[in-house]
Amino acid sequence: MMRIPAAIATTVFLAMPCSLPAVAHHSHTFIDRSDVRVLRGTVTRYSWSMPHVFLKVEAPNLDGKLVEYSIEMNHPAAMSEIGWSRDTFQPGDVVTWEGAHHRDKARAYSSLSWIEKDGVRVGTDAQAAAPVVPSTDFTGLWDRAPNQPTYAPPTGWPLNAKGQALVDNFSEDQNPVIACGDPGPPKSMTLPYSHQVTRVDADTLVIGRDLQDGERVIHLDRSGPQGAPSKFGHSVGWFEDGDLVVETTNFSADTWGGHTGIDSSDQKHLLERFTLTDDGLGMLLTITLTDPEYLSEPVTFTHRWVKVADRPLVQTPCTQESAQLWIEAGFNE
């Protein structure tokens, strides 16, 4: 059986030329940064899907043996921001790339610093970013603010015995993304993807997100039908002292629906306060989570978003093939 180490939650460092931004969440611990190689080979597979974009390239290793390298990038939304698309590579393309090798030298696994196809480096043709327009009404595109790690269970939460058992036995091989799962709020609100807040009409706000199947609907008239329980729940909202306040109930049970490593139940209740900061260029989320199945009392925590230039959301489905590549890349006994 494969064992997935905690490091698999991370993303391989990708530093493209021309001062393009690094799009990694944080670097894999099993990459040997002192063993940087330039390799050339033929693309056998290209996966443009969640959880991460992958290339499989058949190339000779240092012993001259032809092996199939795995090259992991970031998720499709981040890769699209530096000029990649689902059509960037095809099986049969001959590529040259530079990357750091896996610490296990028997493993054909590489990070990526740069890659060339037909003598041209890929990822240097990103469009100049549009200007960032401050928000006055909470709408627009928002990214997670820097320096907010959410890759481990939170500390100091008032967990009951059931919740504490989850944290005590936390392992990344429980990550729902391995089975193409995608938790709802509050976990979904803290993931490192862009969120789009849209005012549909006078009575409705919608929160969509890159690489998310479905969206949150916030009923400002408080009278919308609840429907069946779901991971998004049923949200009603109102404006209070200039803030947007959202109350959400009617949830279904959700793996990691509370936070990293902490599940949520159908008893979950959320109270969220959205506060514009930095003259409309930032947003503070104050989230109170109640869930008696995992918490001994409600817990309040904060999260921050920053305003970014508007663009369409990237919606690429997760596939079991890509999830399997993710597992293979992190396999490290």
C-alpha positions in Angstrom: 0.0 0.0 0.0 1.2 3.5 -0.7 1.7 5.8 2.2 1.1 9.5 1.6 3.4 11.7 3.8 2.3 15.0 5.2 4.5 16.7 2.6 2.0 15.8 -0.1 -0.2 18.7 0.9 2.5 21.0 -0.4 3.1 22.1 -3.9 6.4 21.9 -5.7 8.2 25.2 -6.0 7.7 26.7 -9.4 9.9 29.7 -10.3 9.4 30.7 -13.9 11.7 33.2 -15.6 11.1 36.9 -16.3 10.3 37.6 -12.7 7.0 35.7 -12.9 5.5 35.0 -9.5 6.1 31.8 -7.7 2.9 29.9 -7.6 3.7 27.3 -5.0 1.9 26.9 -1.8 5.1 25.8 -0.2 7.9 23.4 -1.2 8.0 19.6 -0.9 10.3 18.4 1.8 11.4 15.4 -0.3 12.9 17.5 -3.1 16.7 17.7 -3.0 17.4 21.4 -3.8 21.1 20.6 -4.2 20.4 18.1 -7.0 19.2 20.3 -9.9 19.2 18.6 -13.3 18.5 19.6 -16.9 16.7 16.8 -18.7 15.2 16.2 -22.1 12.5 13.8 -23.1 9.1 13.1 -24.6 5.8 13.9 -23.0 3.7 10.8 -22.4 0.9 12.4 -20.3 -0.3 15.9 -19.4 -2.9 16.3 -16.8 -4.7 19.6 -16.7 -7.0 18.9 -13.7 -7.3 19.1 -10.0 -5.6 18.7 -7.5 -2.5 19.7 -9.5 -1.2 19.9 -13.0 1.2 17.1 -13.9 3.5 16.1 -16.8 4.8 12.6 -17.4 7.9 12.7 -19.5 10.0 9.8 -20.7 13.7 10.7 -20.4 17.0 9.1 -19.6 18.2 9.3 -16.0 21.8 9.8 -15.0 22.5 6.1 -15.7 21.2 6.5 -19.2 18.1 4.3 -18.5 14.9 5.5 -20.1 12.4 6.2 -17.3 9.1 8.1 -17.0 9.6 11.2 -14.9 6.7 12.8 -12.9 6.8 16.6 -12.9 4.3 18.4 -10.6 3.1 21.9 -10.9 0.5 24.0 -9.1 -3.3 23.8 -9.6 -4.8 24.9 -13.0 -5.9 28.3 -11.8 -2.3 29.2 -10.7 -0.8 27.8 -13.9 -3.2 29.7 -16.1 -2.0 32.9 -14.5 1.5 32.4 -16.0 0.2 31.5 -19.4 -0.4 27.7 -19.3 -3.6 26.0 -20.6 -5.0 22.6 -21.0 -3.5 22.6 -24.6 0.0 23.6 -23.6 1.4 20.1 -24.0 0.4 17.0 -26.0 1.8 13.4 -25.8 4.7 13.2 -28.2 6.0 16.8 -27.5 9.8 16.9 -26.9 10.6 19.1 -24.0 13.7 20.2 -22.0 13.3 21.2 -18.4 15.3 22.0 -15.3 14.2 20.9 -11.9 15.4 19.6 -8.5 15.3 15.8 -8.1 13.6 13.7 -5.5 15.8 12.8 -2.5 15.3 9.2 -3.4 17.5 9.0 -6.4 15.7 5.8 -7.6 12.5 7.8 -8.0 12.0 9.6 -11.3 10.4 12.7 -9.9 11.3 16.3 -10.5 10.3 19.8 -9.5 10.3 22.5 -12.2 12.3 25.7 -12.6 11.7 26.1 -16.3 10.6 24.1 -19.3 11.0 24.5 -23.1 9.1 23.1 -26.0 10.4 23.7 -29.6 13.1 25.8 -28.1 10.7 28.2 -26.5 10.2 28.5 -22.7 6.7 27.9 -21.7 5.1 30.2 -19.1 6.7 33.5 -20.1 3.7 34.8 -22.1 1.4 35.7 -19.2 -0.8 38.7 -19.8 0.0 41.9 -17.9 -2.2 42.0 -14.9 -5.2 44.3 -15.1 -5.4 47.0 -12.4 -6.8 46.1 -9.0 -10.0 48.0 -8.4 -10.9 48.5 -4.7 -14.3 47.1 -3.6 -16.9 49.2 -2.0 -19.6 46.5 -1.8 -17.7 43.3 -1.1 -18.0 42.2 -4.7 -15.0 41.3 -6.9 -12.3 38.7 -7.0 -10.4 38.0 -3.8 -7.3 35.9 -3.0 -6.2 34.5 0.3 -3.8 37.0 2.0 -0.2 35.9 2.4 1.2 34.1 5.5 -1.9 32.3 6.5 -0.9 28.6 6.7 -3.9 26.3 6.7 -2.2 23.0 6.0 -2.4 21.6 9.5 -5.1 21.3 12.1 -5.6 24.6 14.0 -4.3 24.8 17.6 -6.2 25.9 20.6 -9.6 25.0 19.4 -12.2 23.7 22.1 -12.4 20.2 20.7 -14.4 17.5 22.4 -13.1 14.0 22.6 -14.3 13.1 19.0 -12.7 16.2 17.6 -9.5 15.8 19.5 -9.2 12.2 18.2 -9.3 13.5 14.7 -6.5 15.9 15.4 -4.5 13.3 17.3 -4.7 10.9 14.4 -4.3 13.5 11.6 -2.6 12.4 8.5 -2.5 13.8 5.0 -3.8 10.6 3.5 -7.2 11.6 5.0 -7.2 14.7 2.7 -10.6 14.5 0.8 -8.9 15.8 -2.3 -7.4 12.4 -2.8 -10.9 11.2 -3.6 -11.7 14.4 -5.4 -13.6 15.7 -2.4 -14.0 19.4 -1.9 -15.2 20.6 1.6 -17.7 23.4 2.1 -17.3 26.4 4.4 -15.6 27.3 6.6 -12.7 25.2 5.2 -13.5 26.2 1.6 -13.2 29.9 2.5 -9.5 29.5 3.7 -8.2 27.5 0.7 -5.5 29.2 -1.5 -7.9 29.8 -4.5 -9.6 32.9 -5.7 -13.1 33.7 -4.6 -15.5 35.7 -6.7 -18.3 37.6 -4.8 -21.1 38.7 -7.1 -24.3 40.7 -6.4 -26.8 38.9 -8.6 -29.7 41.1 -7.7 -31.0 43.2 -4.8 -31.7 40.1 -2.7 -28.9 37.7 -3.7 -25.1 37.5 -3.3 -23.1 34.5 -4.7 -19.7 33.4 -3.7 -17.9 31.2 -6.3 -14.4 29.9 -6.2 -11.7 28.7 -8.6 -11.8 24.9 -9.0 -15.0 24.5 -7.0 -18.1 22.6 -8.1 -21.0 24.7 -7.1 -21.2 28.1 -5.3 -22.6 29.6 -2.1 -25.8 31.5 -2.4 -26.5 34.2 0.2 -30.1 35.2 0.5 -30.3 38.9 1.6 -34.1 38.8 1.9 -33.8 35.8 4.4 -36.8 34.1 2.7 -35.2 31.8 0.2 -36.1 28.1 0.3 -33.7 25.9 2.2 -33.7 22.9 0.0 -31.9 19.7 0.9 -28.9 19.8 3.3 -25.6 20.3 1.5 -21.9 21.0 2.1 -22.7 24.7 1.4 -25.7 24.8 3.7 -28.4 27.6 3.5 -27.1 31.1 4.0 -28.9 34.3 4.9 -27.2 37.6 5.0 -27.7 41.2 6.1 -25.6 44.4 6.4 -24.7 45.6 9.8 -22.5 48.7 10.6 -21.0 48.5 7.1 -20.2 44.8 7.4 -21.8 41.8 5.7 -23.0 39.3 8.2 -23.9 35.7 7.0 -25.6 33.0 9.0 -25.5 29.5 7.5 -27.3 26.3 8.6 -28.8 23.2 6.9 -25.4 21.5 6.3 -24.7 17.9 5.5 -21.8 16.1 7.2 -18.5 17.1 5.5 -15.0 15.6 5.7 -12.7 18.5 6.8 -15.7 20.8 6.6 -14.6 22.5 9.8 -10.9 23.0 9.1 -7.9 21.0 8.1 -8.2 17.6 9.7 -11.5 18.5 11.4 -14.7 17.1 10.0 -18.1 18.8 10.4 -21.6 17.4 11.0 -25.1 18.2 10.0 -25.3 20.2 13.3 -22.8 22.8 12.0 -23.7 26.4 12.3 -21.7 29.3 10.9 -21.8 33.0 11.6 -19.5 35.0 9.4 -18.7 38.7 9.4 -17.1 40.2 6.3 -15.3 43.5 6.9 -13.7 45.6 4.2 -10.2 46.8 5.1 -7.4 48.8 3.5 -9.8 51.1 1.6 -11.5 48.2 -0.2 -8.3 46.3 -1.1 -8.6 43.8 1.8 -11.3 41.9 3.6 -11.3 40.4 7.1 -13.4 37.3 7.7 -14.4 36.7 11.3 -15.9 33.2 11.4 -17.7 31.6 14.4 -18.1 27.9 14.0 -20.5 25.8 16.2 -20.6 22.1 15.9 -21.4 20.1 19.0 -20.3 16.8 17.4 -16.7 18.0 17.3 -16.5 21.1 19.5 -17.2 21.5 23.2 -18.2 25.2 22.5 -18.2 27.6 19.5 -14.9 28.8 18.2 -14.1 32.1 16.5 -11.2 32.6 14.2 -10.2 35.0 11.5 -9.0 34.9 7.9 -8.0 37.5 5.4 -8.5 38.1 1.7 -6.9 40.6 -0.6 -8.5 42.2 -3.7 -7.0 41.1 -7.0 -7.7 42.1 -10.6 -10.9 40.7 -12.0 -10.8 37.6 -14.3 -13.1 34.7 -15.0 -12.9 31.9 -12.4 -11.1 28.8 -13.5 -13.3 25.7 -13.3 -11.4 22.5 -14.0 -12.8 19.3 -12.6 -10.8 17.0 -10.4 -10.1 13.6 -11.9 -9.0 10.4 -10.3 -6.1 10.2 -12.8 -4.7 13.5 -11.5 -5.4 12.5 -7.9 -3.5 9.3 -8.5 -0.5 11.2 -10.0 -0.6 13.4 -6.8 -0.4 10.3 -4.7 2.4 8.8 -6.8 4.4 12.0 -6.6 4.2 12.0 -2.8 4.9 8.3 -2.3 7.9 8.2 -0.1 8.5 5.1 2.1 
